[in-house]
Amino acid sequence: MKTNLHFWIYVCSVTLAAISQILLKKSALKEHNRFLKEYLNPYVIGGYALTGISMLLTILAFRGMEYKNGPIIEALGFVLVMFFGLFVFREKLTKKKLMGTVLILAGIFVYYQ
């Protein structure tokens, strides 16, 4: 695949979506003293804002790239979320997570070769 601006826009979109998932998980792990605080706090608002920006970037990216490349680039989101989980939440890297990540990366590599 010839890399172009739209490809990199989509990579940025996937990265923002992964960051938004981390923000939403951070909020879910906190105790909130009121019902509204569960939904109206900086983590949730920021997470949903990043999700919206990610959606707009995805639409922009697909204007200049083939649709068949979308699911392959989107798979990078799973890898990013795993790495963010390791570093932000200190989650353990299990054999299943590692194997899943290796398979995703191998699939991306095979697809683009």
SELUMMAR-225413 format. One record per residue: residue number from 1; residue in one letter; x, y, z of N, C-alpha, C in turn. Coordinates in nm, 4 decimals, padded with zeros to 6 digits. Each point is the difference from the previous one (the first is absolute). Layout:
# SELUMMAR-225413
+-----+----+----------+----------+----------+----------+----------+----------+----------+----------+----------+
|   i | aa |      n_X |      n_Y |      n_Z |     ca_X |     ca_Y |     ca_Z |      c_X |      c_Y |      c_Z |
+-----+----+----------+----------+----------+----------+----------+----------+----------+----------+----------+
| NUM |  a |        X |        Y |        Z |        X |        Y |        Z |        X |        Y |        Z |
...
+-----+----+----------+----------+----------+----------+----------+----------+----------+----------+----------+
***
This chain:
# SELUMMAR-225413
+-----+----+----------+----------+----------+----------+----------+----------+----------+----------+----------+
|   i | aa |      n_X |      n_Y |      n_Z |     ca_X |     ca_Y |     ca_Z |      c_X |      c_Y |      c_Z |
+-----+----+----------+----------+----------+----------+----------+----------+----------+----------+----------+
|   1 |  m |  00.0842 | -00.1186 |  00.0000 | -00.0842 |  00.1186 |  00.0000 |  00.0885 |  00.1245 |  00.0000 |
|   2 |  k | -00.0319 |  00.0917 | -00.0847 |  00.0718 |  00.1260 | -00.0041 | -00.0469 |  00.0852 |  00.1187 |
|   3 |  t |  00.0933 |  00.0379 |  00.0867 | -00.0390 |  00.0817 |  00.1148 | -00.0231 |  00.1422 | -00.0470 |
|   4 |  n | -00.1036 |  00.0578 |  00.0530 | -00.0316 |  00.1380 | -00.0327 | -00.0546 |  00.0690 |  00.1238 |
|   5 |  l | -00.0357 |  00.1228 | -00.0162 | -00.0508 |  00.0795 |  00.1112 | -00.1228 | -00.0644 |  00.0637 |
|   6 |  h | -00.0884 | -00.0551 | -00.0808 | -00.1227 | -00.0596 |  00.0527 |  00.0281 | -00.1222 |  00.0869 |
|   7 |  f |  00.1017 | -00.0749 | -00.0358 |  00.0422 | -00.1132 |  00.0823 |  00.0399 |  00.0487 |  00.1393 |
|   8 |  w |  00.0814 |  00.1049 |  00.0056 |  00.0474 |  00.0518 |  00.1289 | -00.1120 |  00.0662 |  00.0788 |
|   9 |  i | -00.0944 |  00.0604 | -00.0689 | -00.1175 |  00.0551 |  00.0695 | -00.0754 | -00.1130 |  00.0689 |
|  10 |  y | -00.0127 | -00.1138 | -00.0687 | -00.0717 | -00.1124 |  00.0592 |  00.0773 | -00.0597 |  00.1179 |
|  11 |  v |  00.1310 | -00.0051 | -00.0097 |  00.0813 | -00.0472 |  00.1134 | -00.0195 |  00.0921 |  00.1206 |
|  12 |  c | -00.0037 |  00.1309 | -00.0239 | -00.0274 |  00.0956 |  00.1086 | -00.1390 | -00.0220 |  00.0579 |
|  13 |  s | -00.0958 | -00.0283 | -00.0853 | -00.1364 | -00.0263 |  00.0450 | -00.0057 | -00.1216 |  00.0920 |
|  14 |  v |  00.0689 | -00.1061 | -00.0387 |  00.0027 | -00.1221 |  00.0820 |  00.0698 |  00.0271 |  00.1328 |
|  15 |  t |  00.1054 |  00.0788 | -00.0029 |  00.0718 |  00.0343 |  00.1229 | -00.0892 |  00.0805 |  00.0942 |
|  16 |  l | -00.0730 |  00.0968 | -00.0539 | -00.0926 |  00.0781 |  00.0831 | -00.1105 | -00.0875 |  00.0588 |
|  17 |  a | -00.0482 | -00.0948 | -00.0777 | -00.1032 | -00.0906 |  00.0502 |  00.0542 | -00.0855 |  00.1145 |
|  18 |  a |  00.1240 | -00.0440 | -00.0107 |  00.0615 | -00.0790 |  00.1079 |  00.0176 |  00.0846 |  00.1257 |
|  19 |  i |  00.0429 |  00.1241 | -00.0167 |  00.0150 |  00.0900 |  00.1152 | -00.1357 |  00.0255 |  00.0644 |
|  20 |  s | -00.1038 |  00.0148 | -00.0808 | -00.1339 |  00.0240 |  00.0568 | -00.0459 | -00.1197 |  00.0820 |
|  21 |  q |  00.0326 | -00.1207 | -00.0431 | -00.0361 | -00.1183 |  00.0786 |  00.0711 | -00.0003 |  00.1345 |
|  22 |  i |  00.1236 |  00.0438 |  00.0020 |  00.0749 |  00.0065 |  00.1257 | -00.0619 |  00.1033 |  00.0933 |
|  23 |  l | -00.0374 |  00.1152 | -00.0536 | -00.0639 |  00.1023 |  00.0831 | -00.1318 | -00.0505 |  00.0590 |
|  24 |  l | -00.0791 | -00.0685 | -00.0809 | -00.1274 | -00.0521 |  00.0492 |  00.0218 | -00.1081 |  00.1059 |
|  25 |  k |  00.1024 | -00.0819 | -00.0164 |  00.0288 | -00.1022 |  00.1007 |  00.0480 |  00.0637 |  00.1293 |
|  26 |  k |  00.0816 |  00.1064 | -00.0107 |  00.0452 |  00.0720 |  00.1194 | -00.1192 |  00.0521 |  00.0788 |
|  27 |  s | -00.0985 |  00.0520 | -00.0693 | -00.1194 |  00.0502 |  00.0664 | -00.0801 | -00.1133 |  00.0630 |
|  28 |  a | -00.0099 | -00.1124 | -00.0701 | -00.0780 | -00.1124 |  00.0512 |  00.0626 | -00.0600 |  00.1256 |
|  29 |  l |  00.1299 |  00.0113 |  00.0152 |  00.0672 | -00.0567 |  00.1161 | -00.0091 |  00.0889 |  00.1239 |
|  30 |  k | -00.0444 |  00.1239 | -00.0174 | -00.0117 |  00.0923 |  00.1128 | -00.1365 | -00.0131 |  00.0670 |
|  31 |  e | -00.0007 |  00.0263 |  00.1282 | -00.1270 |  00.0087 |  00.0734 | -00.0553 |  00.1414 | -00.0160 |
|  32 |  h | -00.1276 |  00.0083 | -00.0328 | -00.0641 |  00.1309 | -00.0158 | -00.1088 |  00.0122 |  00.1053 |
|  33 |  n | -00.0029 |  00.1162 |  00.0654 | -00.0948 |  00.0174 |  00.1097 | -00.1407 |  00.0356 | -00.0466 |
|  34 |  r | -00.0154 |  00.0412 | -00.1237 | -00.1329 |  00.0317 | -00.0526 | -00.0166 | -00.0619 | -00.1379 |
|  35 |  f | -00.1256 | -00.0280 | -00.0335 | -00.0323 | -00.0640 | -00.1266 |  00.0489 |  00.0828 | -00.1192 |
|  36 |  l | -00.0251 |  00.1303 |  00.0032 |  00.0397 |  00.0859 | -00.1117 |  00.1515 |  00.0083 | -00.0161 |
|  37 |  k |  00.0726 | -00.0091 |  00.1108 |  00.1465 |  00.0049 | -00.0066 |  00.0577 | -00.1188 | -00.0757 |
|  38 |  e | -00.0744 | -00.1100 | -00.0061 |  00.0469 | -00.1152 | -00.0759 |  00.0105 |  00.0330 | -00.1484 |
|  39 |  y | -00.0877 |  00.0870 | -00.0467 | -00.0081 |  00.0302 | -00.1427 |  00.0506 |  00.1391 | -00.0357 |
|  40 |  l |  00.0069 |  00.0882 |  00.0971 |  00.0459 |  00.1364 | -00.0259 |  00.1282 |  00.0264 |  00.0779 |
|  41 |  n |  00.1065 | -00.0642 | -00.0418 |  00.1311 |  00.0255 |  00.0582 |  00.0992 |  00.0123 | -00.1154 |
|  42 |  p |  00.1170 |  00.0558 |  00.0271 |  00.0953 |  00.0263 | -00.1097 |  00.0397 | -00.1238 | -00.0803 |
|  43 |  y |  00.0120 | -00.1153 |  00.0654 |  00.0393 | -00.1207 | -00.0730 | -00.1067 | -00.0420 | -00.1004 |
|  44 |  v | -00.1244 |  00.0009 |  00.0419 | -00.1092 | -00.0420 | -00.0891 | -00.0187 |  00.1009 | -00.1126 |
|  45 |  i | -00.0035 |  00.1267 |  00.0351 | -00.0189 |  00.1034 | -00.1018 |  00.1163 | -00.0025 | -00.0995 |
|  46 |  g |  00.1225 | -00.0117 |  00.0515 |  00.1168 | -00.0071 | -00.0883 | -00.0003 | -00.1253 | -00.0860 |
|  47 |  g | -00.0400 | -00.1125 |  00.0602 | -00.0059 | -00.1256 | -00.0747 | -00.0991 |  00.0059 | -00.1146 |
|  48 |  y | -00.1182 |  00.0526 |  00.0281 | -00.0989 |  00.0098 | -00.1070 |  00.0369 |  00.1055 | -00.1031 |
|  49 |  a |  00.0664 |  00.1068 |  00.0431 |  00.0455 |  00.1016 | -00.0963 |  00.1045 | -00.0615 | -00.0944 |
|  50 |  l |  00.0932 | -00.0768 |  00.0557 |  00.0995 | -00.0646 | -00.0849 | -00.0638 | -00.1033 | -00.0931 |
|  51 |  t | -00.1031 | -00.0673 |  00.0471 | -00.0714 | -00.0947 | -00.0857 | -00.0640 |  00.0733 | -00.1177 |
|  52 |  g | -00.0586 |  00.1157 |  00.0262 | -00.0609 |  00.0800 | -00.1071 |  00.1037 |  00.0494 | -00.0998 |
|  53 |  i |  00.1130 |  00.0467 |  00.0508 |  00.1075 |  00.0460 | -00.0883 |  00.0522 | -00.1174 | -00.0827 |
|  54 |  s |  00.0131 | -00.1148 |  00.0648 |  00.0457 | -00.1203 | -00.0702 | -00.0959 | -00.0359 | -00.1136 |
|  55 |  m | -00.1285 |  00.0104 |  00.0261 | -00.0998 | -00.0298 | -00.1032 |  00.0149 |  00.0944 | -00.1192 |
|  56 |  l |  00.0174 |  00.1287 |  00.0279 |  00.0157 |  00.0973 | -00.1083 |  00.1285 | -00.0257 | -00.0796 |
|  57 |  l |  00.1071 | -00.0337 |  00.0704 |  00.1248 | -00.0310 | -00.0697 | -00.0132 | -00.1257 | -00.0857 |
|  58 |  t | -00.0760 | -00.0978 |  00.0485 | -00.0220 | -00.1221 | -00.0784 | -00.0740 |  00.0318 | -00.1291 |
|  59 |  i | -00.1016 |  00.0841 |  00.0100 | -00.0751 |  00.0401 | -00.1196 |  00.0921 |  00.0718 | -00.0980 |
|  60 |  l |  00.0822 |  00.0896 |  00.0519 |  00.0946 |  00.0734 | -00.0849 |  00.1012 | -00.0964 | -00.0643 |
|  61 |  a |  00.0484 | -00.0960 |  00.0775 |  00.0992 | -00.0945 | -00.0524 | -00.0569 | -00.0851 | -00.1125 |
|  62 |  f | -00.1248 | -00.0442 |  00.0160 | -00.0587 | -00.0876 | -00.1019 | -00.0312 |  00.0732 | -00.1299 |
|  63 |  r |  00.0074 |  00.1311 |  00.0007 | -00.0189 |  00.0743 | -00.1251 |  00.1146 | -00.0213 | -00.0971 |
|  64 |  g |  00.1175 | -00.0388 |  00.0537 |  00.1152 | -00.0121 | -00.0879 |  00.0707 | -00.1337 |  00.0056 |
|  65 |  m | -00.0651 | -00.1007 |  00.0560 |  00.0630 | -00.1317 |  00.0043 | -00.1027 | -00.1084 | -00.0286 |
|  66 |  e |  00.0480 | -00.1161 | -00.0338 | -00.0896 | -00.1097 | -00.0323 | -00.0616 | -00.0566 |  00.1285 |
|  67 |  y | -00.1254 | -00.0381 | -00.0082 | -00.0707 | -00.0526 |  00.1165 |  00.0599 | -00.1306 |  00.0500 |
|  68 |  k |  00.0604 | -00.0766 | -00.0869 |  00.0547 | -00.1300 |  00.0393 |  00.1135 |  00.0149 |  00.1010 |
|  69 |  n |  00.0628 |  00.1166 |  00.0081 |  00.1081 |  00.0220 |  00.0952 | -00.0501 |  00.0376 |  00.1394 |
|  70 |  g | -00.1240 |  00.0383 |  00.0115 | -00.0550 |  00.0445 |  00.1278 |  00.0102 | -00.1009 |  00.1130 |
|  71 |  p | -00.0514 | -00.1205 | -00.0174 |  00.0062 | -00.0974 |  00.1103 |  00.1429 | -00.0352 |  00.0416 |
|  72 |  i |  00.0917 |  00.0055 | -00.0930 |  00.1385 | -00.0329 |  00.0322 |  00.0598 |  00.1079 |  00.0902 |
|  73 |  i | -00.0227 |  00.1246 | -00.0344 |  00.0512 |  00.1093 |  00.0825 | -00.0749 |  00.0046 |  00.1327 |
|  74 |  e | -00.1277 | -00.0275 | -00.0019 | -00.0805 | -00.0001 |  00.1226 |  00.0508 | -00.1030 |  00.1002 |
|  75 |  a |  00.0567 | -00.1088 | -00.0489 |  00.0532 | -00.1042 |  00.0887 |  00.1146 |  00.0525 |  00.0868 |
|  76 |  l |  00.0658 |  00.1044 | -00.0455 |  00.1052 |  00.0607 |  00.0817 | -00.0551 |  00.0516 |  00.1326 |
|  77 |  g | -00.1283 |  00.0349 |  00.0023 | -00.0625 |  00.0480 |  00.1224 |  00.0082 | -00.1020 |  00.1126 |
|  78 |  f | -00.0164 | -00.1264 | -00.0321 |  00.0097 | -00.1051 |  00.1020 |  00.1399 | -00.0047 |  00.0608 |
|  79 |  v |  00.0998 |  00.0159 | -00.0846 |  00.1387 | -00.0017 |  00.0466 |  00.0265 |  00.1225 |  00.0877 |
|  80 |  l | -00.0469 |  00.1160 | -00.0441 |  00.0207 |  00.1225 |  00.0775 | -00.0677 | -00.0071 |  00.1360 |
|  81 |  v | -00.1218 | -00.0496 |  00.0038 | -00.0720 | -00.0106 |  00.1276 |  00.0753 | -00.0933 |  00.0942 |
|  82 |  m |  00.0558 | -00.1089 | -00.0529 |  00.0758 | -00.0908 |  00.0847 |  00.1225 |  00.0705 |  00.0589 |
|  83 |  f |  00.0738 |  00.0733 | -00.0843 |  00.1180 |  00.0705 |  00.0499 | -00.0379 |  00.1104 |  00.0985 |
|  84 |  f | -00.1058 |  00.0732 | -00.0274 | -00.0443 |  00.1028 |  00.0942 | -00.0411 | -00.0630 |  00.1317 |
|  85 |  g | -00.0656 | -00.1150 | -00.0051 | -00.0388 | -00.0708 |  00.1218 |  00.1212 | -00.0417 |  00.0812 |
|  86 |  l |  00.1051 | -00.0434 | -00.0688 |  00.1233 | -00.0393 |  00.0700 |  00.0627 |  00.1188 |  00.0718 |
|  87 |  f |  00.0060 |  00.1141 | -00.0671 |  00.0720 |  00.1137 |  00.0556 | -00.0857 |  00.0898 |  00.0889 |
|  88 |  v | -00.1271 |  00.0147 | -00.0312 | -00.0859 |  00.0893 |  00.0780 | -00.0583 | -00.0715 |  00.1223 |
|  89 |  f | -00.0488 | -00.1220 | -00.0194 | -00.0674 | -00.0723 |  00.1079 |  00.0860 | -00.1093 |  00.0621 |
|  90 |  r |  00.1217 | -00.0163 | -00.0497 |  00.0908 | -00.1032 |  00.0503 | -00.0608 | -00.1400 | -00.0091 |
|  91 |  e | -00.0753 | -00.0232 | -00.1084 | -00.0582 | -00.1319 | -00.0212 |  00.1104 | -00.0989 | -00.0348 |
|  92 |  k | -00.0240 | -00.1260 |  00.0305 |  00.0997 | -00.1022 | -00.0295 | -00.0104 | -00.0431 | -00.1461 |
|  93 |  l |  00.1139 | -00.0300 | -00.0573 |  00.0053 | -00.0508 | -00.1363 | -00.0053 | -00.1525 |  00.0070 |
|  94 |  t | -00.1151 | -00.0551 | -00.0319 | -00.0165 | -00.1449 |  00.0042 |  00.0424 | -00.0612 | -00.1329 |
|  95 |  k |  00.0140 | -00.1303 | -00.0001 |  00.0364 | -00.0695 | -00.1237 | -00.1071 |  00.0182 | -00.1064 |
|  96 |  k | -00.1279 | -00.0006 |  00.0423 | -00.1096 |  00.0173 | -00.0962 |  00.0028 |  00.1388 | -00.0629 |
|  97 |  k |  00.0241 |  00.1029 |  00.0804 |  00.0087 |  00.1359 | -00.0543 |  00.1172 |  00.0126 | -00.0969 |
|  98 |  l |  00.1128 | -00.0572 |  00.0393 |  00.1178 |  00.0074 | -00.0847 | -00.0215 | -00.0742 | -00.1311 |
|  99 |  m | -00.0576 | -00.1183 |  00.0069 | -00.0267 | -00.0770 | -00.1223 | -00.1006 |  00.0719 | -00.0899 |
| 100 |  g | -00.1030 |  00.0561 |  00.0610 | -00.0982 |  00.0748 | -00.0788 |  00.0630 |  00.1178 | -00.0710 |
| 101 |  t |  00.0858 |  00.0717 |  00.0703 |  00.0681 |  00.1154 | -00.0589 |  00.0934 | -00.0437 | -00.1124 |
| 102 |  v |  00.0723 | -00.1078 |  00.0214 |  00.0895 | -00.0510 | -00.1040 | -00.0801 | -00.0405 | -00.1234 |
| 103 |  l | -00.1138 | -00.0652 |  00.0201 | -00.0827 | -00.0398 | -00.1141 | -00.0552 |  00.1208 | -00.0755 |
| 104 |  i | -00.0420 |  00.1024 |  00.0731 | -00.0493 |  00.1215 | -00.0650 |  00.1111 |  00.0639 | -00.0828 |
| 105 |  l |  00.1172 |  00.0163 |  00.0606 |  00.1119 |  00.0620 | -00.0720 |  00.0438 | -00.0856 | -00.1181 |
| 106 |  a | -00.0012 | -00.1317 |  00.0163 |  00.0357 | -00.0887 | -00.1115 | -00.1008 |  00.0132 | -00.1136 |
| 107 |  g | -00.1278 |  00.0100 |  00.0347 | -00.1028 |  00.0179 | -00.1024 |  00.0170 |  00.1301 | -00.0756 |
| 108 |  i |  00.0327 |  00.1059 |  00.0710 |  00.0236 |  00.1292 | -00.0651 |  00.1213 | -00.0108 | -00.0923 |
| 109 |  f |  00.1062 | -00.0621 |  00.0500 |  00.1221 | -00.0150 | -00.0800 | -00.0273 | -00.0815 | -00.1262 |
| 110 |  v | -00.0697 | -00.1114 |  00.0133 | -00.0301 | -00.0861 | -00.1154 | -00.0878 |  00.0747 | -00.0997 |
| 111 |  y | -00.0974 |  00.0746 |  00.0485 | -00.0918 |  00.0714 | -00.0892 |  00.0744 |  00.1026 | -00.0852 |
| 112 |  y |  00.0949 |  00.0702 |  00.0613 |  00.0683 |  00.1071 | -00.0721 |  00.1236 | -00.0464 | -00.0768 |
| 113 |  q |  00.0289 | -00.1283 |  00.0004 |  00.1144 | -00.0508 | -00.0767 | -00.0429 | -00.0465 | -00.1361 |
+-----+----+----------+----------+----------+----------+----------+----------+----------+----------+----------+
***
